[in-house]
Amino acid sequence: MRRALLFALALLALPAVQAADLQPYSATYTADWKQLPMSGGTAERTLTKNANDTWSLSFKASMMIASLTEVSTLKVDKDALLPQTYNFERGGLGKSKKVDMTFDWAAKVINGTDRGTAFTVPLNRGILDKSTYQLALQNDVAAGKKSMSYQVVDGDEVDTYDFRVLGSEKVATKAGQVDAIKVERVRDPTQSKRITVMWFAKDWDYLLVRLQQVENDGKEYNIMLQEGTVNGRTVKGS
């Protein structure tokens, strides 16, 4: 159950984005598991620009005895997001995991290791890692798209992630009430009963302010914005 909550935390904090004009960003979140009488954990995500015109997207989550760290570096080329490196590490869950990937765009190949086992995956334009696809998702929501699909490398495989917009809704966060766009992850119901729904704040460059996940066994997790800044502006609701 802790692994499931950290998985939900890992979907957090999709940074404010237009692909050609990324904005520095930071946000903290609280997480609640309805089957527990207390908060399940906290998470923080940041997007920063580096001196070499790359961007770093960093995510850290912790709950009880578990922790998760995820860091991607990327470049922007003609409105396309090009991952450069991806590093993931999870610990304290009884089964640790460490994944490292390097995206070689010249050779069109991804070289990586998963729990120490090396792998190689062909690299084509449009393939994203499990962190940078979130930037593409938020960019498409901001552009008004109603359905989205992404090719995401996960270890030595490339999976398709599908999403659809459900409509507009007000969300009460610790930073105040915000107007948001509600988005759902689309899954084959014959393969998975998991439900993932996200809310993006319209007035704050479509910052993710809430995430709800229901697992196959019916357990529910809710993750809510605590505080954040977008390009130096403090997020404040009504």
C-alpha positions in Angstrom: 0.0 0.0 0.0 2.9 2.4 0.6 4.3 1.6 -2.8 0.9 2.5 -4.3 0.8 5.9 -2.5 4.3 6.7 -3.6 3.3 5.8 -7.2 0.5 8.3 -6.8 2.9 10.9 -5.4 5.1 10.3 -8.4 2.4 11.7 -10.7 2.5 15.0 -8.8 3.4 18.5 -9.6 3.2 18.7 -13.4 5.1 22.0 -13.9 3.7 25.1 -15.7 4.7 24.8 -19.3 4.6 26.0 -22.8 7.2 23.8 -24.5 9.1 26.8 -25.9 8.8 28.9 -22.8 9.2 26.8 -19.6 8.9 28.7 -16.3 10.8 27.9 -13.1 8.5 26.2 -10.6 8.3 24.7 -7.2 5.4 23.1 -5.2 4.8 21.0 -2.1 2.0 18.6 -1.6 0.3 16.6 1.2 -1.0 13.1 0.6 -3.8 11.3 2.4 -4.8 7.6 2.3 -8.4 7.3 3.3 -7.9 4.0 5.1 -5.5 5.7 7.5 -6.5 8.3 10.2 -3.4 10.5 9.3 -1.6 12.0 6.4 0.3 9.5 4.4 3.2 11.7 3.2 4.6 14.8 1.6 6.1 15.6 -1.8 8.1 18.4 -3.5 8.7 19.1 -7.1 10.9 21.7 -8.8 11.7 22.8 -12.3 14.9 24.8 -12.8 16.9 26.1 -15.7 20.6 25.2 -16.0 23.4 27.2 -17.4 23.8 25.0 -20.5 20.2 25.6 -21.6 18.9 22.4 -20.2 16.2 22.1 -17.6 16.1 19.9 -14.5 12.9 18.4 -13.2 13.2 17.1 -9.7 10.7 15.2 -7.6 11.1 14.0 -4.0 8.5 12.2 -1.9 8.5 10.6 1.6 6.0 8.8 3.8 6.6 6.9 7.0 9.6 4.7 6.2 9.5 5.1 2.4 11.1 7.5 0.0 11.3 8.2 -3.7 13.5 10.5 -5.8 13.1 11.2 -9.5 15.3 13.6 -11.6 15.1 14.3 -15.3 17.1 16.7 -17.5 15.7 17.9 -20.8 16.1 20.3 -23.7 13.5 22.1 -25.7 13.8 22.0 -29.5 11.1 23.7 -31.6 8.4 23.0 -29.1 9.5 19.4 -28.6 10.8 18.1 -25.3 14.0 16.1 -25.6 14.9 14.1 -22.5 18.6 14.0 -21.8 18.9 11.9 -18.6 16.5 10.2 -16.2 17.3 8.9 -12.7 14.8 7.2 -10.4 15.4 5.7 -6.9 13.0 4.2 -4.4 13.8 2.9 -1.0 12.3 1.8 2.3 9.6 -0.2 0.8 11.0 -3.7 1.3 11.9 -3.8 -2.4 14.2 -1.0 -3.5 14.5 0.1 -7.1 17.1 2.2 -9.1 16.8 3.2 -12.7 19.2 5.3 -14.7 18.9 6.3 -18.4 20.8 8.4 -20.9 19.2 9.6 -24.1 21.7 9.7 -27.0 19.9 11.7 -29.7 22.8 11.5 -32.1 22.9 7.7 -32.0 19.1 7.5 -31.5 19.4 5.1 -28.6 18.5 5.0 -24.9 21.1 3.4 -22.7 20.1 2.5 -19.2 20.2 0.2 -16.2 17.3 -1.1 -14.1 18.3 -2.6 -10.7 21.8 -3.0 -12.2 20.7 -4.8 -15.4 21.7 -3.0 -18.5 19.3 -2.3 -21.4 19.1 -0.5 -24.7 16.0 1.0 -26.4 15.7 2.6 -29.8 15.1 6.4 -29.5 12.8 8.3 -31.8 11.6 11.9 -31.5 8.5 12.0 -29.4 9.6 9.4 -26.8 9.6 10.7 -23.3 10.6 9.5 -19.9 8.2 9.0 -16.9 8.9 12.5 -15.7 9.0 14.6 -18.9 5.8 13.2 -20.4 4.1 15.1 -17.6 5.4 18.4 -19.1 3.9 17.4 -22.4 0.6 16.5 -20.8 0.3 19.9 -19.1 1.3 21.7 -22.2 -1.5 20.0 -24.1 -4.1 20.7 -21.4 -3.1 24.4 -21.5 -3.5 24.3 -25.3 -7.1 23.1 -25.0 -6.7 19.6 -26.2 -9.4 17.1 -25.1 -7.5 13.8 -25.5 -3.7 13.1 -25.4 -1.4 10.1 -26.0 2.3 9.8 -25.2 5.1 7.2 -25.8 6.9 6.8 -22.5 10.0 4.7 -21.9 9.6 2.5 -18.8 12.8 0.4 -18.3 13.4 -1.6 -21.4 9.9 -1.0 -22.9 8.0 1.8 -24.4 4.4 2.2 -23.2 1.5 4.3 -24.4 -0.1 6.7 -21.9 -3.5 8.0 -22.8 -5.5 10.9 -21.1 -8.8 12.7 -21.6 -10.3 16.0 -20.3 -13.4 15.6 -18.3 -14.3 19.3 -17.8 -13.9 22.2 -15.4 -14.2 22.1 -11.7 -13.4 24.2 -8.6 -10.9 22.7 -6.2 -10.3 23.7 -2.6 -6.6 23.6 -1.7 -4.5 24.8 1.2 -3.6 27.7 -1.0 -7.3 28.6 -1.6 -10.0 27.6 -4.0 -8.9 27.5 -7.7 -10.6 26.9 -11.0 -9.2 23.8 -12.6 -9.4 21.5 -15.6 -10.1 17.8 -14.7 -8.2 15.2 -16.6 -8.4 11.4 -16.4 -5.8 8.7 -17.3 -7.5 6.3 -19.8 -6.9 2.6 -19.2 -8.3 -0.6 -20.6 -10.9 -1.7 -18.0 -10.2 -5.3 -18.9 -6.6 -4.9 -17.9 -6.8 -2.5 -14.9 -9.5 -1.1 -12.7 -7.1 1.7 -11.4 -8.5 5.2 -11.7 -6.2 8.3 -11.9 -7.8 11.8 -12.0 -5.9 15.1 -12.0 -6.9 18.8 -11.6 -4.9 21.6 -13.3 -5.3 25.2 -12.1 -6.4 27.5 -15.0 -5.0 30.7 -13.5 -1.6 29.3 -12.5 -0.3 28.1 -15.8 -2.1 24.8 -15.3 -0.2 23.7 -12.3 -1.4 20.4 -10.9 -3.3 21.1 -7.7 -5.0 17.8 -6.9 -4.6 14.1 -7.8 -6.9 11.3 -6.9 -6.1 7.6 -7.4 -8.1 4.5 -6.7 -6.2 1.2 -6.8 -7.4 -2.1 -8.2 -8.3 -3.2 -4.6 -10.5 0.0 -4.0 -8.0 1.8 -1.8 -8.1 5.6 -2.4 -5.4 8.2 -2.3 -5.8 12.0 -2.5 -2.9 14.4 -3.0 -3.4 18.1 -2.6 -1.3 21.3 -3.2 0.0 22.8 0.0 1.9 25.7 -1.4 3.7 26.6 -4.6 5.3 29.3 -6.8 5.3 29.7 -10.6 8.0 31.9 -12.1 8.4 33.6 -8.7 4.6 34.1 -8.1 3.1 32.6 -5.0 0.1 30.5 -5.8 -3.1 31.9 -4.2 -6.6 30.8 -4.6 -9.8 32.7 -3.9 
